Amino acid sequence: MTQLKAGTRMRSAVCKTEVMVIAAPATEVELSCGGAPMIAMTEEPSGGDIDADFAEGTLLGKRYTNEAGDLELLCTKPGDGSLAAAGAALGLKEAKPLPSSD
């Protein structure tokens, strides 16, 4: 588990995915991508196989958030693994609808 803070960059150990933390909860979080724990940008990926349950992939420039909404990650490099926090898959953050200008 890792104490995250805004601006922290991490990479996947099993695919090319790289993310930047936009918002983080006050508690420690276990981030994973492709079913393997994420690593610091300074560490070398270990390789390995992507878990089939976490193989949806990530999209460049998209924001991913947890169900509670207190964790937000920005994908800075796409990959084949999908993101999860504490074993729960992160979903794409939806854009807020613009107000009507009638």
N, CA, C and O atoms as CSV, one atom per row, in Angstrom:
chain,resi,resn,atom,element,x,y,z
A,1,MET,N,N,0.841,-1.181,0.000
A,1,MET,CA,C,0.000,0.000,0.000
A,1,MET,C,C,0.884,1.240,0.000
A,1,MET,O,O,1.990,1.254,0.540
A,2,THR,N,N,0.345,2.279,-0.630
A,2,THR,CA,C,1.116,3.504,-0.794
A,2,THR,C,C,0.279,4.711,-0.407
A,2,THR,O,O,-0.912,4.780,-0.708
A,3,GLN,N,N,0.917,5.658,0.265
A,3,GLN,CA,C,0.260,6.938,0.538
A,3,GLN,C,C,0.466,7.802,-0.695
A,3,GLN,O,O,1.595,8.190,-0.997
A,4,LEU,N,N,-0.598,8.104,-1.402
A,4,LEU,CA,C,-0.512,8.867,-2.644
A,4,LEU,C,C,-0.713,10.350,-2.378
A,4,LEU,O,O,-1.359,10.743,-1.406
A,5,LYS,N,N,-0.143,11.172,-3.265
A,5,LYS,CA,C,-0.403,12.608,-3.209
A,5,LYS,C,C,-0.487,13.113,-4.645
A,5,LYS,O,O,0.069,12.503,-5.559
A,6,ALA,N,N,-1.173,14.211,-4.833
A,6,ALA,CA,C,-1.349,14.778,-6.165
A,6,ALA,C,C,0.011,15.058,-6.798
A,6,ALA,O,O,0.917,15.580,-6.148
A,7,GLY,N,N,0.138,14.703,-8.075
A,7,GLY,CA,C,1.372,14.921,-8.805
A,7,GLY,C,C,2.264,13.693,-8.882
A,7,GLY,O,O,3.200,13.667,-9.681
A,8,THR,N,N,1.998,12.673,-8.069
A,8,THR,CA,C,2.796,11.441,-8.091
A,8,THR,C,C,2.577,10.725,-9.418
A,8,THR,O,O,1.444,10.585,-9.877
A,9,ARG,N,N,3.672,10.270,-10.032
A,9,ARG,CA,C,3.573,9.513,-11.283
A,9,ARG,C,C,3.941,8.069,-11.016
A,9,ARG,O,O,4.880,7.787,-10.272
A,10,MET,N,N,3.191,7.144,-11.629
A,10,MET,CA,C,3.423,5.715,-11.457
A,10,MET,C,C,3.296,5.018,-12.798
A,10,MET,O,O,2.718,5.558,-13.741
A,11,ARG,N,N,3.852,3.793,-12.876
A,11,ARG,CA,C,3.777,3.006,-14.101
A,11,ARG,C,C,3.373,1.580,-13.768
A,11,ARG,O,O,3.523,1.114,-12.638
A,12,SER,N,N,2.860,0.907,-14.779
A,12,SER,CA,C,2.475,-0.488,-14.635
A,12,SER,C,C,3.714,-1.368,-14.707
A,12,SER,O,O,4.680,-1.044,-15.398
A,13,ALA,N,N,3.678,-2.475,-13.992
A,13,ALA,CA,C,4.780,-3.440,-14.033
A,13,ALA,C,C,4.603,-4.436,-15.169
A,13,ALA,O,O,5.548,-5.144,-15.517
A,14,VAL,N,N,3.387,-4.506,-15.764
A,14,VAL,CA,C,3.117,-5.536,-16.774
A,14,VAL,C,C,2.705,-5.001,-18.141
A,14,VAL,O,O,2.550,-5.784,-19.077
A,15,CYS,N,N,2.526,-3.693,-18.280
A,15,CYS,CA,C,2.196,-3.111,-19.587
A,15,CYS,C,C,2.788,-1.710,-19.661
A,15,CYS,O,O,3.568,-1.326,-18.790
A,16,LYS,N,N,2.435,-0.946,-20.679
A,16,LYS,CA,C,3.030,0.376,-20.902
A,16,LYS,C,C,2.305,1.515,-20.189
A,16,LYS,O,O,2.717,2.669,-20.305
A,17,THR,N,N,1.245,1.218,-19.464
A,17,THR,CA,C,0.444,2.255,-18.811
A,17,THR,C,C,1.264,3.084,-17.821
A,17,THR,O,O,2.025,2.552,-17.013
A,18,GLU,N,N,1.083,4.416,-17.912
A,18,GLU,CA,C,1.653,5.353,-16.946
A,18,GLU,C,C,0.550,6.315,-16.541
A,18,GLU,O,O,-0.260,6.726,-17.372
A,19,VAL,N,N,0.518,6.672,-15.264
A,19,VAL,CA,C,-0.521,7.573,-14.753
A,19,VAL,C,C,0.080,8.636,-13.850
A,19,VAL,O,O,1.192,8.496,-13.341
A,20,MET,N,N,-0.697,9.718,-13.663
A,20,MET,CA,C,-0.361,10.755,-12.699
A,20,MET,C,C,-1.554,10.886,-11.761
A,20,MET,O,O,-2.703,10.895,-12.203
A,21,VAL,N,N,-1.277,10.986,-10.470
A,21,VAL,CA,C,-2.333,11.143,-9.468
A,21,VAL,C,C,-2.825,12.593,-9.508
A,21,VAL,O,O,-2.040,13.531,-9.367
A,22,ILE,N,N,-4.130,12.757,-9.703
A,22,ILE,CA,C,-4.761,14.077,-9.714
A,22,ILE,C,C,-5.345,14.377,-8.338
A,22,ILE,O,O,-5.183,15.482,-7.820
A,23,ALA,N,N,-6.020,13.401,-7.747
A,23,ALA,CA,C,-6.586,13.530,-6.404
A,23,ALA,C,C,-6.407,12.199,-5.692
A,23,ALA,O,O,-6.522,11.138,-6.305
A,24,ALA,N,N,-6.124,12.260,-4.387
A,24,ALA,CA,C,-5.877,11.037,-3.632
A,24,ALA,C,C,-6.573,11.101,-2.278
A,24,ALA,O,O,-6.684,12.173,-1.684
A,25,PRO,N,N,-7.043,9.952,-1.788
A,25,PRO,CA,C,-7.646,9.923,-0.456
A,25,PRO,C,C,-6.567,10.085,0.617
A,25,PRO,O,O,-5.379,9.931,0.336
A,26,ALA,N,N,-6.980,10.393,1.832
A,26,ALA,CA,C,-6.038,10.582,2.934
A,26,ALA,C,C,-5.447,9.257,3.412
A,26,ALA,O,O,-4.417,9.249,4.085
A,27,THR,N,N,-6.082,8.146,3.074
A,27,THR,CA,C,-5.599,6.833,3.503
A,27,THR,C,C,-4.690,6.212,2.455
A,27,THR,O,O,-4.637,6.677,1.316
A,28,GLU,N,N,-3.978,5.166,2.839
A,28,GLU,CA,C,-3.115,4.452,1.905
A,28,GLU,C,C,-3.966,3.664,0.914
A,28,GLU,O,O,-5.044,3.177,1.254
A,29,VAL,N,N,-3.467,3.546,-0.318
A,29,VAL,CA,C,-4.203,2.876,-1.387
A,29,VAL,C,C,-3.268,1.922,-2.112
A,29,VAL,O,O,-2.102,2.244,-2.343
A,30,GLU,N,N,-3.774,0.751,-2.471
A,30,GLU,CA,C,-3.005,-0.186,-3.281
A,30,GLU,C,C,-3.477,-0.064,-4.726
A,30,GLU,O,O,-4.553,-0.550,-5.072
A,31,LEU,N,N,-2.668,0.589,-5.577
A,31,LEU,CA,C,-2.995,0.746,-6.991
A,31,LEU,C,C,-2.425,-0.423,-7.780
A,31,LEU,O,O,-1.323,-0.899,-7.506
A,32,SER,N,N,-3.190,-0.876,-8.759
A,32,SER,CA,C,-2.696,-1.939,-9.634
A,32,SER,C,C,-3.123,-1.651,-11.066
A,32,SER,O,O,-4.062,-0.896,-11.319
A,33,CYS,N,N,-2.413,-2.269,-11.986
A,33,CYS,CA,C,-2.735,-2.163,-13.406
A,33,CYS,C,C,-2.463,-3.523,-14.021
A,33,CYS,O,O,-1.375,-4.075,-13.862
A,34,GLY,N,N,-3.439,-4.058,-14.716
A,34,GLY,CA,C,-3.280,-5.375,-15.311
A,34,GLY,C,C,-3.213,-6.477,-14.275
A,34,GLY,O,O,-2.768,-7.583,-14.581
A,35,GLY,N,N,-3.648,-6.197,-13.052
A,35,GLY,CA,C,-3.638,-7.187,-11.983
A,35,GLY,C,C,-2.357,-7.200,-11.165
A,35,GLY,O,O,-2.254,-7.976,-10.215
A,36,ALA,N,N,-1.379,-6.369,-11.500
A,36,ALA,CA,C,-0.108,-6.303,-10.765
A,36,ALA,C,C,0.034,-4.933,-10.115
A,36,ALA,O,O,-0.421,-3.939,-10.681
A,37,PRO,N,N,0.657,-4.858,-8.938
A,37,PRO,CA,C,0.851,-3.558,-8.276
A,37,PRO,C,C,1.625,-2.586,-9.162
A,37,PRO,O,O,2.553,-2.978,-9.870
A,38,MET,N,N,1.230,-1.308,-9.114
A,38,MET,CA,C,1.931,-0.278,-9.873
A,38,MET,C,C,3.240,0.056,-9.174
A,38,MET,O,O,3.371,-0.111,-7.961
A,39,ILE,N,N,4.215,0.535,-9.961
A,39,ILE,CA,C,5.543,0.822,-9.446
A,39,ILE,C,C,5.900,2.287,-9.696
A,39,ILE,O,O,5.233,2.977,-10.468
A,40,ALA,N,N,6.950,2.747,-9.038
A,40,ALA,CA,C,7.426,4.122,-9.231
A,40,ALA,C,C,8.022,4.260,-10.625
A,40,ALA,O,O,8.431,3.271,-11.233
A,41,MET,N,N,8.070,5.483,-11.125
A,41,MET,CA,C,8.613,5.747,-12.460
A,41,MET,C,C,10.092,5.383,-12.549
A,41,MET,O,O,10.592,5.101,-13.638
A,42,THR,N,N,10.788,5.387,-11.434
A,42,THR,CA,C,12.221,5.077,-11.439
A,42,THR,C,C,12.503,3.575,-11.487
A,42,THR,O,O,13.627,3.172,-11.787
A,43,GLU,N,N,11.501,2.741,-11.195
A,43,GLU,CA,C,11.680,1.287,-11.207
A,43,GLU,C,C,11.480,0.733,-12.606
A,43,GLU,O,O,10.727,1.291,-13.404
A,44,GLU,N,N,12.155,-0.360,-12.896
A,44,GLU,CA,C,12.000,-1.042,-14.178
A,44,GLU,C,C,10.838,-2.023,-14.102
A,44,GLU,O,O,10.718,-2.754,-13.119
A,45,PRO,N,N,9.970,-2.054,-15.130
A,45,PRO,CA,C,8.869,-3.013,-15.146
A,45,PRO,C,C,9.403,-4.449,-15.121
A,45,PRO,O,O,10.404,-4.767,-15.764
A,46,SER,N,N,8.721,-5.295,-14.374
A,46,SER,CA,C,9.148,-6.682,-14.249
A,46,SER,C,C,8.633,-7.545,-15.386
A,46,SER,O,O,9.098,-8.668,-15.584
A,47,GLY,N,N,7.674,-7.018,-16.129
A,47,GLY,CA,C,7.056,-7.812,-17.186
A,47,GLY,C,C,6.036,-8.759,-16.573
A,47,GLY,O,O,5.562,-8.531,-15.460
A,48,GLY,N,N,5.707,-9.793,-17.279
A,48,GLY,CA,C,4.706,-10.732,-16.794
A,48,GLY,C,C,3.437,-10.619,-17.606
A,48,GLY,O,O,3.329,-9.810,-18.527
A,49,ASP,N,N,2.491,-11.443,-17.245
A,49,ASP,CA,C,1.224,-11.490,-17.968
A,49,ASP,C,C,0.179,-10.605,-17.303
A,49,ASP,O,O,0.160,-10.440,-16.083
A,50,ILE,N,N,-0.687,-10.043,-18.133
A,50,ILE,CA,C,-1.800,-9.233,-17.648
A,50,ILE,C,C,-2.923,-10.171,-17.228
A,50,ILE,O,O,-3.271,-11.096,-17.963
A,51,ASP,N,N,-3.489,-9.935,-16.053
A,51,ASP,CA,C,-4.627,-10.708,-15.548
A,51,ASP,C,C,-5.816,-10.451,-16.475
A,51,ASP,O,O,-6.128,-9.300,-16.784
A,52,ALA,N,N,-6.476,-11.518,-16.915
A,52,ALA,CA,C,-7.606,-11.399,-17.848
A,52,ALA,C,C,-8.739,-10.539,-17.285
A,52,ALA,O,O,-9.479,-9.925,-18.053
A,53,ASP,N,N,-8.887,-10.485,-15.962
A,53,ASP,CA,C,-9.936,-9.669,-15.345
A,53,ASP,C,C,-9.614,-8.179,-15.401
A,53,ASP,O,O,-10.498,-7.344,-15.208
A,54,PHE,N,N,-8.346,-7.840,-15.666
A,54,PHE,CA,C,-7.907,-6.440,-15.714
A,54,PHE,C,C,-7.197,-6.161,-17.032
A,54,PHE,O,O,-6.100,-5.603,-17.046
A,55,ALA,N,N,-7.824,-6.549,-18.139
A,55,ALA,CA,C,-7.197,-6.405,-19.457
A,55,ALA,C,C,-8.015,-5.538,-20.410
A,55,ALA,O,O,-7.974,-5.747,-21.622
A,56,GLU,N,N,-8.755,-4.571,-19.881
A,56,GLU,CA,C,-9.562,-3.696,-20.738
A,56,GLU,C,C,-8.737,-2.574,-21.358
A,56,GLU,O,O,-9.143,-1.995,-22.365
A,57,GLY,N,N,-7.598,-2.264,-20.777
A,57,GLY,CA,C,-6.729,-1.218,-21.308
A,57,GLY,C,C,-7.040,0.151,-20.728
A,57,GLY,O,O,-8.066,0.361,-20.081
A,58,THR,N,N,-6.116,1.083,-20.982
A,58,THR,CA,C,-6.266,2.474,-20.559
A,58,THR,C,C,-6.155,3.372,-21.778
A,58,THR,O,O,-5.530,3.007,-22.774
A,59,LEU,N,N,-6.761,4.545,-21.697
A,59,LEU,CA,C,-6.789,5.481,-22.823
A,59,LEU,C,C,-6.043,6.762,-22.470
A,59,LEU,O,O,-6.208,7.308,-21.379
A,60,LEU,N,N,-5.227,7.232,-23.395
A,60,LEU,CA,C,-4.418,8.434,-23.207
A,60,LEU,C,C,-5.290,9.654,-22.917
A,60,LEU,O,O,-6.266,9.910,-23.623
A,61,GLY,N,N,-4.935,10.397,-21.885
A,61,GLY,CA,C,-5.623,11.637,-21.560
A,61,GLY,C,C,-6.931,11.473,-20.809
A,61,GLY,O,O,-7.577,12.468,-20.480
A,62,LYS,N,N,-7.330,10.260,-20.535
A,62,LYS,CA,C,-8.582,10.023,-19.808
A,62,LYS,C,C,-8.316,9.961,-18.317
A,62,LYS,O,O,-7.240,9.559,-17.875
A,63,ARG,N,N,-9.318,10.367,-17.552
A,63,ARG,CA,C,-9.227,10.326,-16.097
A,63,ARG,C,C,-10.015,9.129,-15.578
A,63,ARG,O,O,-11.114,8.833,-16.045
A,64,TYR,N,N,-9.429,8.463,-14.616
A,64,TYR,CA,C,-10.037,7.282,-14.011
A,64,TYR,C,C,-10.251,7.561,-12.530
A,64,TYR,O,O,-9.394,8.147,-11.868
A,65,THR,N,N,-11.402,7.137,-12.015
A,65,THR,CA,C,-11.750,7.424,-10.630
A,65,THR,C,C,-12.368,6.196,-9.965
A,65,THR,O,O,-12.890,5.304,-10.634
A,66,ASN,N,N,-12.296,6.170,-8.632
A,66,ASN,CA,C,-12.923,5.080,-7.890
A,66,ASN,C,C,-14.385,5.429,-7.629
A,66,ASN,O,O,-14.840,6.534,-7.925
A,67,GLU,N,N,-15.105,4.466,-7.070
A,67,GLU,CA,C,-16.540,4.662,-6.841
A,67,GLU,C,C,-16.814,5.791,-5.844
A,67,GLU,O,O,-17.797,6.518,-5.982
A,68,ALA,N,N,-15.949,5.935,-4.846
A,68,ALA,CA,C,-16.129,6.983,-3.835
A,68,ALA,C,C,-15.817,8.374,-4.387
A,68,ALA,O,O,-16.279,9.376,-3.841
A,69,GLY,N,N,-15.036,8.437,-5.467
A,69,GLY,CA,C,-14.706,9.711,-6.081
A,69,GLY,C,C,-13.545,10.440,-5.437
A,69,GLY,O,O,-13.250,11.574,-5.815
A,70,ASP,N,N,-12.867,9.812,-4.460
A,70,ASP,CA,C,-11.757,10.491,-3.794
A,70,ASP,C,C,-10.393,10.151,-4.389
A,70,ASP,O,O,-9.379,10.692,-3.948
A,71,LEU,N,N,-10.352,9.263,-5.383
A,71,LEU,CA,C,-9.118,8.922,-6.082
A,71,LEU,C,C,-9.313,9.204,-7.567
A,71,LEU,O,O,-10.268,8.723,-8.176
A,72,GLU,N,N,-8.403,9.986,-8.145
A,72,GLU,CA,C,-8.493,10.307,-9.570
A,72,GLU,C,C,-7.104,10.210,-10.191
A,72,GLU,O,O,-6.146,10.809,-9.702
A,73,LEU,N,N,-7.010,9.441,-11.285
A,73,LEU,CA,C,-5.749,9.249,-12.000
A,73,LEU,C,C,-5.902,9.719,-13.431
A,73,LEU,O,O,-6.954,9.524,-14.039
A,74,LEU,N,N,-4.859,10.338,-13.982
A,74,LEU,CA,C,-4.824,10.765,-15.374
A,74,LEU,C,C,-3.867,9.843,-16.114
A,74,LEU,O,O,-2.715,9.689,-15.708
A,75,CYS,N,N,-4.335,9.227,-17.197
A,75,CYS,CA,C,-3.499,8.333,-17.988
A,75,CYS,C,C,-2.581,9.173,-18.874
A,75,CYS,O,O,-3.058,9.906,-19.741
A,76,THR,N,N,-1.254,9.071,-18.661
A,76,THR,CA,C,-0.288,9.828,-19.445
A,76,THR,C,C,0.355,8.979,-20.537
A,76,THR,O,O,1.001,9.512,-21.440
A,77,LYS,N,N,0.180,7.658,-20.457
A,77,LYS,CA,C,0.655,6.742,-21.489
A,77,LYS,C,C,-0.262,5.526,-21.466
A,77,LYS,O,O,-0.364,4.861,-20.435
A,78,PRO,N,N,-0.937,5.215,-22.585
A,78,PRO,CA,C,-1.889,4.108,-22.597
A,78,PRO,C,C,-1.200,2.744,-22.591
A,78,PRO,O,O,-0.027,2.609,-22.938
A,79,GLY,N,N,-1.974,1.746,-22.184
A,79,GLY,CA,C,-1.462,0.374,-22.164
A,79,GLY,C,C,-2.594,-0.626,-22.222
A,79,GLY,O,O,-3.760,-0.251,-22.344
A,80,ASP,N,N,-2.249,-1.904,-22.136
A,80,ASP,CA,C,-3.229,-2.982,-22.267
A,80,ASP,C,C,-3.915,-3.360,-20.956
A,80,ASP,O,O,-4.984,-3.971,-20.984
A,81,GLY,N,N,-3.330,-3.011,-19.811
A,81,GLY,CA,C,-3.928,-3.340,-18.520
A,81,GLY,C,C,-4.925,-2.282,-18.094
A,81,GLY,O,O,-4.851,-1.136,-18.537
A,82,SER,N,N,-5.864,-2.667,-17.227
A,82,SER,CA,C,-6.812,-1.687,-16.692
A,82,SER,C,C,-6.475,-1.403,-15.236
A,82,SER,O,O,-5.884,-2.237,-14.551
A,83,LEU,N,N,-6.854,-0.225,-14.774
A,83,LEU,CA,C,-6.495,0.271,-13.451
A,83,LEU,C,C,-7.465,-0.209,-12.377
A,83,LEU,O,O,-8.657,-0.391,-12.626
A,84,ALA,N,N,-6.923,-0.410,-11.172
A,84,ALA,CA,C,-7.744,-0.804,-10.029
A,84,ALA,C,C,-7.129,-0.238,-8.758
A,84,ALA,O,O,-5.923,-0.006,-8.684
A,85,ALA,N,N,-7.976,-0.019,-7.763
A,85,ALA,CA,C,-7.536,0.422,-6.440
A,85,ALA,C,C,-8.127,-0.548,-5.431
A,85,ALA,O,O,-9.343,-0.731,-5.378
A,86,ALA,N,N,-7.273,-1.168,-4.635
A,86,ALA,CA,C,-7.692,-2.160,-3.641
A,86,ALA,C,C,-8.524,-3.268,-4.288
A,86,ALA,O,O,-9.475,-3.764,-3.684
A,87,GLY,N,N,-8.175,-3.649,-5.494
A,87,GLY,CA,C,-8.841,-4.749,-6.193
A,87,GLY,C,C,-10.117,-4.369,-6.928
A,87,GLY,O,O,-10.671,-5.194,-7.654
A,88,ALA,N,N,-10.596,-3.147,-6.760
A,88,ALA,CA,C,-11.811,-2.687,-7.431
A,88,ALA,C,C,-11.437,-1.862,-8.662
A,88,ALA,O,O,-10.662,-0.911,-8.566
A,89,ALA,N,N,-11.986,-2.229,-9.807
A,89,ALA,CA,C,-11.668,-1.545,-11.061
A,89,ALA,C,C,-12.047,-0.070,-11.001
A,89,ALA,O,O,-13.085,0.294,-10.448
A,90,LEU,N,N,-11.197,0.772,-11.574
A,90,LEU,CA,C,-11.481,2.206,-11.674
A,90,LEU,C,C,-12.236,2.462,-12.968
A,90,LEU,O,O,-11.956,1.835,-13.989
A,91,GLY,N,N,-13.182,3.373,-12.928
A,91,GLY,CA,C,-13.969,3.696,-14.115
A,91,GLY,C,C,-13.560,5.024,-14.710
A,91,GLY,O,O,-12.920,5.847,-14.055
A,92,LEU,N,N,-13.941,5.225,-15.969
A,92,LEU,CA,C,-13.682,6.501,-16.639
A,92,LEU,C,C,-14.498,7.595,-15.970
A,92,LEU,O,O,-15.675,7.402,-15.663
A,93,LYS,N,N,-13.875,8.737,-15.745
A,93,LYS,CA,C,-14.596,9.867,-15.174
A,93,LYS,C,C,-15.377,10.529,-16.298
A,93,LYS,O,O,-14.831,10.860,-17.350
A,94,GLU,N,N,-16.644,10.711,-16.053
A,94,GLU,CA,C,-17.525,11.319,-17.041
A,94,GLU,C,C,-17.450,12.843,-16.961
A,94,GLU,O,O,-17.304,13.407,-15.877
A,95,ALA,N,N,-17.549,13.495,-18.100
A,95,ALA,CA,C,-17.561,14.952,-18.143
A,95,ALA,C,C,-18.872,15.472,-17.564
A,95,ALA,O,O,-19.927,14.863,-17.738
A,96,LYS,N,N,-18.790,16.594,-16.883
A,96,LYS,CA,C,-19.996,17.206,-16.340
A,96,LYS,C,C,-20.758,17.871,-17.478
A,96,LYS,O,O,-20.150,18.536,-18.316
A,97,PRO,N,N,-22.075,17.703,-17.523
A,97,PRO,CA,C,-22.839,18.355,-18.589
A,97,PRO,C,C,-22.813,19.877,-18.425
A,97,PRO,O,O,-22.845,20.392,-17.307
A,98,LEU,N,N,-22.757,20.577,-19.537
A,98,LEU,CA,C,-22.768,22.026,-19.504
A,98,LEU,C,C,-24.182,22.523,-19.253
A,98,LEU,O,O,-25.148,21.887,-19.674
A,99,PRO,N,N,-24.311,23.647,-18.576
A,99,PRO,CA,C,-25.649,24.179,-18.327
A,99,PRO,C,C,-26.290,24.678,-19.627
A,99,PRO,O,O,-25.609,25.092,-20.565
A,100,SER,N,N,-27.569,24.623,-19.642
A,100,SER,CA,C,-28.317,25.085,-20.803
A,100,SER,C,C,-28.143,26.604,-20.959
A,100,SER,O,O,-28.105,27.330,-19.966
A,101,SER,N,N,-28.037,27.072,-22.185
A,101,SER,CA,C,-27.858,28.515,-22.412
A,101,SER,C,C,-29.053,29.094,-23.152
A,101,SER,O,O,-28.900,29.910,-24.061
A,102,ASP,N,N,-30.224,28.670,-22.761
A,102,ASP,CA,C,-31.448,29.171,-23.404
A,102,ASP,C,C,-31.677,30.615,-23.127
A,102,ASP,O,O,-32.662,31.185,-23.596
